[in-house]
Amino acid sequence: MRRTLSIVSVLLAGQAGLVGLAPPSALATVAAVAAVAAVPPASATLITGDRVTARTAPDGRDTYEIQPAAEKGAARALAHLRLGGRDYEVPGTALPYLGRGLDLSLFDVKALLAGAPVPADTGTFGAALAKQFKEDNARRHFGGQGLFANGASYALPGTPKRSAAQPRSVMRTVSVDATDIGGKPADTGIAFLYNTDDGNILDGNENFGYFSGGTAKFSAPDGNYSALGVFFTTDADGNITEMRFSAQPEFAVKADTTVRVDAKRANSKLTWVTPRPALLDDTGFLFRRAAKTGPALLVDIDAGPGVPIAVSPTSVPVRTGALQTYPYSRLVSPPGPGTPYEYVLQKASTGTIPQQRYVITAKDVATVDATYYSEYASVGRRQRSGMFTFEDSGGRSSHPIQLPRKQTEYVSAGPDLLWFGGISKYVLPGPGSFPGWAGGQYEAIHSYQGGSSVTEDWNRFPLHPAGAVALVPLSDGTSFTRPGATRAGDLVRFAITPFSDNQPGHTGFGFYGEPRDTITGHYRFTQDGATLAEGDPAGVTEAGFEQEVAAGPSTLGLTIDAGRTGPMYHQSTATHTEWTWKSRHVEGTTLPPALYCARGDDGPDRSCAVEPLLTLGYAVGGLRLDGSTLSGPQGLDLTVGHLQQSTASPVTAATVQYSTDGTTWQDAAVTARGDGVFHADFTATTESFRGTDVSLRVTASDAAGATITETITAAYHVYLA
């Protein structure tokens, strides 16, 4: 997924290489083990300093999260281009220089993620380019001066020099003519040309060009084509003040041809009419043209905060290939008292480009009661990316979010619109700092139902290990989720993520931290008490590994220890979790389409069964946004269940103990409420002005003999009134 079905999203974590031990035998007590820990999402820094984080879904599609180096100006605008089947992330300040000093390869996401070195200091080049953009925009001509004087150019090492297109049958001159937003022959803006018969006819560098004297010229063979012109204006400081998309979605080339994409044709201004007053914060527009065969053209430009967008509407459906477009915007509540709210909206159209006035009603959105917990006040990042089923890849820029926070979110809903993303508790600022998110949660791909109301709690304490949960219907194979534990024959696979919260579908950042943190981890896997595998995961999101076991019925055991301390962590700093369960040889079992066991050469492998590990969900009564409660009587709701799609036996018992000093444990009074739900009552007091931490120890069991024991250090905090 830039929106793929994961990311958020998404997606989520890939697999590392396999490390084998001795093969198993009937008498062996140690069997083969292979580490398949999910590595943290791959990240790369663009030459401009922008950060791209990618996740690969089991179906091979990618989702991206983009962390802009700038919070405003043309550098904040971001273009996601899919040209010739490759994805490029291009800041607005770089867009006018593609092929005119900046090679397209500099923004090739896959090449950068593969480790291609960037030929400039990412900490300074972005600022220099923004300065160059401002100067060149003022003189209405880009390239040839400053950074690009005397023919200076930048490309990834090893990039072949761009050469003229090689003739393919008879080549025609296609002139894409335009006047700019001011009505003059365009000398700024970018033109795109795409063959709608075969997306391979033009390569990525042949799909775009620049206006000069009111025209952008292309060389192309006969066929059916689509053209798009993108225009913008800026203020004296180089901030984009307006953006227009003018399209000719379909025309034929049989001789030298001229088509017009005048900016004035883009006369339909994007307007959202919402039930509650809202201010435009971030906005963009996506144009996708798919050929009858070959890769699609995708032009997706996030214009940045508050930039008005206008589009050229069309009325005649395309006949060759497919056309899909949609605007997307985030709007926020005006300043004032009360709970803040926001709208996250996008509306897709196919075949034609409609007028861009959208009236939003309650049935168009889901109402999300969202709470973001954090024991420290911080500025984190929130990514919420929507992806329609027709998209090949995807992602959205994240935006800053003040934590902790409670707000109402109105999110576009529909069966063909899937959402993914996550929350970062904080991001270290500055060049050369920790390159990524920290202390947050990812969310599984999911959809919303229009008119529905849902509750989403992010980083709600206590945090603890959890397996992934599919949020789409299990019969939906659009996106895939890997359960926390599966067995295929006698091969058992695990993917358990520490420091996950209590929202189904959320998984934490696991053993992944930043340089100031101390992250520790250990796992041990046993069969009938004999150790088969153990390891110390580090720098990964999951305790993930696979292990052969003896074929006969047996009792399997898994223990995971995880610790995380650092300047931004005070609650749920360590967990110790032990599972035991009955297991036997698995044959002839297939998971439903939304789940998978492992990636295979031909796609997801579903030939396995989910192991019946017990799961825990915690809800501390009266928990404040900072993860604390009032000193005195405490209430805890405990939900005991099983991994999704496993064979679940009735939950039979649960116990809860608590400690305020980490060493002395006391029993809580536990009441069973049915269906695996228990309520614990106890008293935790403090006389300290700073309050005290409450640690929890929980046990549970089911009728089939499965057990879980979990200890959470500093699970939450109590304070004096």
Secondary structure, DSSP 8 states (H G I E B T S, - for coil): --B----------------------TT-SS--EEE------EEEE-TTS-EEEEEE-TTS-EEEEEE-S-SSSTTT-EEEEEETTEEEEEETTTGGGBTTTB-GGGGBHHHHHTT---SS-HHHHHHHHHHHHHHHHHTT--SSSGGGGGG--B--TT----------SSEEEEEEE-B-TTSSB-SSSEEEEEESSBTTSS-GGGSEEE-BTTEEEEEEESEEEEEEEEEEEE-TTS-EEEEEEEEEEEEEESSSEEEE--GGG--EE-EEE-SS--EEEEEEEEEEEE-SBS--EEEEEEEEET--EEE----S--SSSEEEEEEEEEEE--SSSS--EEEEEE--EESS---SEEE--GGGEEEEEEEE--SS-EEEEEEEEEEETT-SSEEEE-EEEEESEEEEEEEE--TTEEEEEEEESB---STTS--S-BS-EEEEEE---TT-EEEEEES-SS-EEE-----S-TT--SS-B--SEEEEBTEEEEEEEEEE-SSTTEEE-TT---TT-EEEEEEEEEETTEEEEEE---SSSSEEEEEE--SS-EEEEEEEEEEEEBTTB-SS-EEEEEEEEEE--B-S----TTB-SEEETTEEE--SEE---EEEEEEETT--TTSEEESEEEEEEEEEEE-TTS----EEEEEEEEESSSS--EE-EEEEEETTEEEEEEEE---STT-EEEEEEEEEEETTS-EEEEEEEEEEEEE--
